[in-house]
Amino acid sequence: MGAALVAGLSPDRLERQLTSLARRLPNSAGLLRGATLPASVRFVTGRDGAMTLCWQGADGTPAWLGRTTMPHARAEALVEAFAPGSGNVLLVGMGQGAEAALLLARLAPHQAVFVIEEDAARAALAICLHDFVADLERGRLLIFAGSAAWDDLHRFLLEQNGYLAPDRVLSWPHFSHSDVHEISTRLTAISQDVAGQRAARRAALNSVLEQVAPGQAGSSASQRDRLVIASGAPSAAAWETASRLGEGASAAGAEVVTFVYDRPDAVHPLAMEERLASWRPSEIILLDSLPIALPYRLPPVSLAIMPTHGQALVPDWLGQVPAGAMLIARSARQQTAAVEAGFPAARIVLCPPAAGVTAAQRGANPSGSSPSGDSTASRGIALLATSLSTSAAAAGLNLATHVKLYERAAALGAARVDTLKPADAESLLSRAERDLGFHLRSASVRGGLLERVARLLIPALVNEAYAAVVRSHEPQVACVAQGGVVPRAGLLVVLDPAESRVHAILDAMAMNACVAVRQYDDTADAALGDASGVTSQLIRFGSRAELAELLDRCQREPEAFAVRGAAAGAHVRAAHTWLHRFQSLGGP
């Protein structure tokens, strides 16, 4: 690459990207590494303030990477107007790289962006501007470079059968009708050939899958340890449950494979079926899914159905659970409701929430360094709260009457934030209507506004007010977002103890943290009640004043809180980790 460009870059970052690309597409990586770049290329600030690259063209005029002086503004407009669907996306030409970056940020983890870039130098310049390492590593960004790029794409899809062929194309503004037609024709031909060859391979697997049974791939002991965790659709709950259950199973000595649509190289049914046929699992656990709804076939091995939540299950859904399959209930309430709906009690096993194995290991070794390297981090405070905005714009409201009602409801809610809860949405909206002197006549329109008040405004008001109390005691408090990793802390303050937060609460306990939850209903008790003895370890507060007093005590009496946290940690680690849960399911 040109010396002038490399001098303005981080060579390590560039090399990491090329190394990551080479893992799946070595030819493309080689072409990018050896590309001849314009001698006069330089970093410049575009008209929209975004960093980009420019050089002197053959005719002496400035040439801009991606044909634009406003790369971020153009990317925002193109991606905003684009409907990517649920599959993979194709870019013919990498542009400045901003479009690929925005697409990757907005697509689900199982979706990928395929790039055809016949000019390897343009692709090399784009990765000089953007750090795609994480997406290249996960196979979410695939750059096919050079004159044989289309052939390489075709070959890749035939060899990597877990990827879906891209079915949406993001068109550049400069594309002509003939450009679009040519791209569509080439992509259709590739997709049809790949689909035909994959269908033939799936047909050949019919008899193989039917013959898969425990004991055929080795000793019975090894077969008992082979677990597949699968889901029929992508969801954050399925990803988290699969990760935690898989961690527990691995800690027990089991071999684990997951198919939960969390990466693009394991989406097509052929990849699932070939892995199932060759690996020959002894047990399959389906998350939130029934076999009848799966796009792939399962071998005749032990099967269990596991919801990722603790709510009651619909009787019709329970009726479709295959005969002989187990139901792994996530709560006693769910277990009882299933029995009342006619599901055999003997085929239900209870699996309450639990702490992660890694969190338990960290808690058992409290002298280990914290992620920040600060040995005092275990004395600090962490905050578990959803980051939300109280603005009407954040709720998607723009009509003047709706905005006024929302803002009035916000003012009313802020005045009673200590006792505010989602169930108060109706009273807030009704009072706002009375105060402003008008009433929304359309039931559907009013219902939509009411839903926003309950789901967005009230949690935002509560979190904003209570978080301010926490920050007044510890300005640099670590705030854990939904699905985030819980840091070592002496005290975890939980503002929204919803069912989705239970695993984070248990992780904190396993790491010897005291956990304080805002108590406005029985949410925390209902979510944690089936993990014996855990709710008694919680500290509860019902107002900002109570929270402030609790934080004062934590800072005055750190040793007392440390002792209490250690006791809670010992209790959780002794009986409530995902290792224990897997063993309760009959694992080794």
Backbone hydrogen bonds, N-H to C=O, Kabsch-Sander energy under -0.5 kcal/mol:
donor,donor_aa,acceptor,acceptor_aa,energy
6,V,2,G,-2.2
7,A,3,A,-2.0
8,G,5,L,-1.4
9,L,6,V,-1.7
14,L,10,S,-2.0
15,E,11,P,-2.5
16,R,12,D,-2.4
17,Q,13,R,-1.7
18,L,14,L,-2.1
19,T,15,E,-2.6
20,S,16,R,-2.3
21,L,17,Q,-2.5
22,A,18,L,-2.1
23,R,19,T,-0.7
23,R,20,S,-0.8
24,R,21,L,-1.1
25,L,21,L,-2.8
29,A,25,L,-2.2
30,G,26,P,-2.3
31,L,27,N,-2.1
32,L,28,S,-2.5
33,R,29,A,-2.5
34,G,30,G,-1.8
35,A,32,L,-0.9
37,L,35,A,-0.7
41,V,38,P,-1.5
42,R,54,C,-2.2
44,V,52,T,-2.4
46,G,44,V,-0.6
46,G,50,A,-3.5
47,R,69,T,-2.6
48,D,69,T,-0.6
49,G,46,G,-1.8
52,T,44,V,-2.9
54,C,42,R,-2.2
55,W,63,A,-2.1
57,G,55,W,-0.6
57,G,61,T,-3.3
60,G,57,G,-2.0
63,A,55,W,-3.6
65,L,53,L,-2.2
67,R,64,W,-2.2
68,T,65,L,-0.6
74,R,70,M,-2.4
75,A,71,P,-2.3
76,E,72,H,-2.6
77,A,73,A,-1.9
78,L,74,R,-2.7
79,V,75,A,-2.8
80,E,76,E,-2.2
81,A,77,A,-1.5
82,F,79,V,-0.9
87,G,84,P,-0.6
89,V,112,A,-2.4
90,L,168,R,-2.7
91,L,114,F,-2.9
92,V,170,L,-0.5
93,G,91,L,-1.0
93,G,116,I,-2.5
97,G,94,M,-1.2
101,A,97,G,-2.1
102,L,98,A,-2.5
103,L,99,E,-2.6
104,L,100,A,-2.5
105,A,101,A,-1.6
106,R,102,L,-1.4
106,R,103,L,-0.5
107,L,103,L,-2.4
111,Q,108,A,-2.1
113,V,140,R,-3.4
114,F,89,V,-3.4
114,F,112,A,-0.6
115,V,142,L,-3.0
116,I,91,L,-3.0
117,E,115,V,-0.6
117,E,144,F,-2.7
120,A,118,E,-1.0
122,R,119,D,-0.8
123,A,119,D,-1.4
124,A,120,A,-2.4
125,L,121,A,-2.4
126,A,122,R,-2.0
127,I,123,A,-2.0
128,C,124,A,-0.8
129,L,125,L,-1.0
129,L,126,A,-0.7
130,H,126,A,-1.6
132,F,130,H,-1.0
136,L,132,F,-2.7
137,E,133,V,-2.7
138,R,134,A,-1.8
139,G,136,L,-0.8
140,R,135,D,-2.6
141,L,135,D,-1.3
142,L,113,V,-2.4
144,F,115,V,-3.3
144,F,142,L,-0.6
145,A,143,I,-0.7
146,G,117,E,-1.5
149,A,146,G,-1.5
152,D,148,A,-2.6
153,L,149,A,-2.2
154,H,150,W,-2.2
155,R,151,D,-2.6
156,F,152,D,-2.6
157,L,153,L,-2.1
158,L,154,H,-1.5
159,E,155,R,-1.9
160,Q,156,F,-3.4
161,N,159,E,-1.1
163,Y,160,Q,-1.4
167,D,88,N,-1.8
168,R,88,N,-1.2
170,L,90,L,-2.2
171,S,169,V,-0.8
175,F,172,W,-1.9
180,V,176,S,-2.2
181,H,177,H,-2.4
182,E,178,S,-2.5
183,I,179,D,-2.4
184,S,180,V,-2.6
185,T,181,H,-2.5
186,R,182,E,-2.4
187,L,183,I,-2.7
188,T,184,S,-2.4
189,A,185,T,-2.1
190,I,186,R,-2.1
191,S,187,L,-2.8
192,Q,188,T,-2.5
193,D,189,A,-2.0
194,V,190,I,-2.7
195,A,191,S,-2.6
196,G,192,Q,-2.3
197,Q,193,D,-2.3
198,R,194,V,-2.4
199,A,195,A,-2.3
200,A,196,G,-1.8
201,R,197,Q,-1.8
202,R,198,R,-2.4
203,A,199,A,-2.2
204,A,200,A,-1.6
205,L,201,R,-0.6
205,L,202,R,-0.9
206,N,203,A,-1.1
209,L,205,L,-2.9
210,E,206,N,-1.8
211,Q,207,S,-1.1
211,Q,208,V,-0.6
212,V,208,V,-0.7
212,V,209,L,-0.9
216,Q,213,A,-1.6
223,Q,219,S,-1.9
224,R,220,S,-2.0
225,D,221,A,-0.7
225,D,222,S,-0.6
226,R,223,Q,-1.6
227,L,225,D,-0.8
227,L,255,E,-3.0
228,V,283,E,-2.3
229,I,257,V,-2.6
230,A,228,V,-0.5
230,A,285,I,-2.6
231,S,259,F,-2.3
232,G,287,L,-0.7
239,W,235,S,-2.2
240,E,236,A,-2.5
241,T,237,A,-2.5
242,A,238,A,-2.6
243,S,239,W,-2.1
244,R,240,E,-2.5
245,L,241,T,-3.0
246,G,242,A,-2.4
247,E,243,S,-1.9
248,G,244,R,-2.1
249,A,245,L,-2.6
250,S,246,G,-2.6
251,A,247,E,-2.1
252,A,248,G,-1.2
253,G,250,S,-1.7
254,A,249,A,-2.5
255,E,225,D,-3.1
257,V,227,L,-2.2
259,F,229,I,-2.7
266,A,263,R,-1.1
267,V,162,G,-2.3
267,V,264,P,-0.5
268,H,162,G,-2.3
271,A,161,N,-0.7
271,A,268,H,-0.9
272,M,268,H,-1.2
273,E,269,P,-2.7
274,E,270,L,-2.7
275,R,271,A,-1.9
276,L,272,M,-2.5
277,A,273,E,-2.4
278,S,274,E,-2.1
279,W,275,R,-2.8
280,R,276,L,-1.7
282,S,226,R,-2.1
283,E,226,R,-1.6
284,I,302,S,-2.4
285,I,228,V,-2.9
286,L,284,I,-0.5
286,L,304,A,-2.8
287,L,230,A,-3.1
288,D,286,L,-0.6
288,D,306,M,-1.8
293,A,290,L,-1.7
294,L,291,P,-1.4
301,V,299,P,-2.2
302,S,282,S,-1.0
304,A,284,I,-2.2
305,I,326,M,-2.9
306,M,286,L,-3.4
317,W,314,V,-0.5
318,L,314,V,-2.2
319,G,315,P,-2.2
320,Q,317,W,-1.4
321,V,318,L,-1.5
325,A,322,P,-2.0
326,M,303,L,-2.2
327,L,347,R,-3.0
328,I,305,I,-3.1
328,I,326,M,-0.5
329,A,327,L,-0.9
329,A,349,V,-1.9
335,Q,331,S,-2.2
336,T,332,A,-2.8
337,A,333,R,-2.3
338,A,334,Q,-2.0
339,V,335,Q,-1.9
340,E,336,T,-2.5
341,A,337,A,-1.4
342,G,339,V,-1.7
343,F,338,A,-2.5
347,R,344,P,-1.6
348,I,345,A,-1.6
349,V,327,L,-2.3
351,C,329,A,-3.4
355,A,576,H,-2.8
360,A,356,G,-2.1
361,Q,357,V,-2.3
362,R,358,T,-2.2
363,G,359,A,-2.3
364,A,360,A,-2.0
365,N,361,Q,-0.7
365,N,362,R,-0.5
368,G,365,N,-2.3
373,G,370,S,-1.8
375,S,373,G,-0.7
377,A,374,D,-1.9
379,R,376,T,-2.1
380,G,377,A,-1.8
382,A,491,L,-2.6
383,L,478,A,-3.2
384,L,493,V,-3.3
385,A,383,L,-0.8
385,A,480,V,-1.0
388,L,386,T,-0.9
395,A,391,S,-0.8
396,G,393,A,-1.7
397,L,392,A,-2.3
403,V,399,L,-2.6
404,K,400,A,-2.4
405,L,401,T,-2.2
406,Y,402,H,-2.5
407,E,403,V,-2.7
408,R,404,K,-2.4
409,A,405,L,-2.6
410,A,406,Y,-2.1
411,A,407,E,-2.0
412,L,408,R,-2.4
413,G,409,A,-2.6
414,A,410,A,-2.3
415,A,411,A,-1.1
416,R,413,G,-1.3
417,V,414,A,-0.9
419,T,416,R,-1.2
420,L,416,R,-0.6
420,L,417,V,-0.5
424,D,421,K,-2.6
425,A,422,P,-1.8
428,L,424,D,-2.1
429,L,425,A,-2.6
430,S,426,E,-2.6
431,R,427,S,-2.1
432,A,428,L,-2.3
433,E,429,L,-2.4
434,R,430,S,-2.1
435,D,431,R,-2.7
436,L,432,A,-2.1
437,G,433,E,-1.3
438,F,433,E,-1.4
441,R,439,H,-0.6
446,R,442,S,-2.7
447,G,443,A,-2.4
448,G,444,S,-2.0
449,L,445,V,-1.9
450,L,446,R,-2.8
451,E,447,G,-2.3
452,R,448,G,-1.6
453,V,449,L,-2.1
454,A,450,L,-2.2
455,R,451,E,-2.8
456,L,452,R,-2.4
457,L,452,R,-2.0
458,I,453,V,-2.7
460,A,456,L,-1.9
461,L,457,L,-2.8
462,V,458,I,-2.5
463,N,459,P,-2.8
464,E,460,A,-2.4
465,A,461,L,-2.2
466,Y,462,V,-2.7
467,A,463,N,-2.5
468,A,464,E,-1.3
469,V,465,A,-1.0
470,V,466,Y,-1.9
471,R,467,A,-2.7
472,S,468,A,-1.5
473,H,469,V,-0.8
473,H,470,V,-1.1
474,E,470,V,-2.4
477,V,474,E,-1.7
478,A,381,I,-1.1
479,C,477,V,-0.5
480,V,383,L,-3.4
480,V,478,A,-0.6
481,A,479,C,-0.6
484,G,481,A,-2.6
490,G,380,G,-2.1
491,L,380,G,-1.7
492,L,514,C,-3.0
493,V,382,A,-2.8
493,V,491,L,-0.6
494,V,492,L,-0.6
494,V,516,A,-3.4
495,L,384,L,-2.3
495,L,493,V,-0.6
496,D,384,L,-0.8
498,A,496,D,-2.6
501,R,498,A,-1.9
502,V,499,E,-1.4
505,I,501,R,-2.0
506,L,502,V,-2.4
507,D,503,H,-2.4
508,A,504,A,-2.3
509,M,505,I,-2.2
510,A,506,L,-2.6
511,M,507,D,-1.3
512,N,509,M,-2.2
513,A,508,A,-2.2
514,C,490,G,-2.5
516,A,492,L,-2.9
516,A,514,C,-0.5
517,V,539,I,-2.7
518,R,494,V,-2.2
519,Q,517,V,-0.5
519,Q,541,F,-2.7
520,Y,518,R,-0.8
526,A,522,D,-2.9
527,A,523,T,-2.3
528,L,524,A,-2.2
529,G,525,D,-1.7
531,A,528,L,-1.8
532,S,530,D,-1.1
534,V,531,A,-2.2
537,Q,534,V,-1.9
538,L,535,T,-1.3
539,I,515,V,-2.8
541,F,517,V,-1.9
547,L,543,S,-2.1
548,A,544,R,-2.7
549,E,545,A,-2.2
550,L,546,E,-2.1
551,L,547,L,-2.6
552,D,548,A,-2.2
553,R,549,E,-2.1
554,C,550,L,-2.3
555,Q,551,L,-1.9
556,R,552,D,-2.1
557,E,553,R,-3.2
561,F,557,E,-1.7
562,A,558,P,-2.3
563,V,559,E,-2.3
564,R,560,A,-2.1
565,G,561,F,-2.8
566,A,562,A,-2.3
567,A,563,V,-1.9
568,A,564,R,-2.1
569,G,565,G,-2.7
570,A,566,A,-2.4
571,H,567,A,-2.0
572,V,568,A,-2.4
573,R,569,G,-2.7
574,A,570,A,-1.4
575,A,571,H,-0.9
575,A,572,V,-0.8
576,H,572,V,-3.1
578,W,355,A,-1.9
581,R,577,T,-2.0
582,F,578,W,-2.2
583,Q,579,L,-2.1
584,S,580,H,-2.0
585,L,581,R,-1.0
585,L,582,F,-0.7
586,G,583,Q,-1.4
587,G,582,F,-1.9
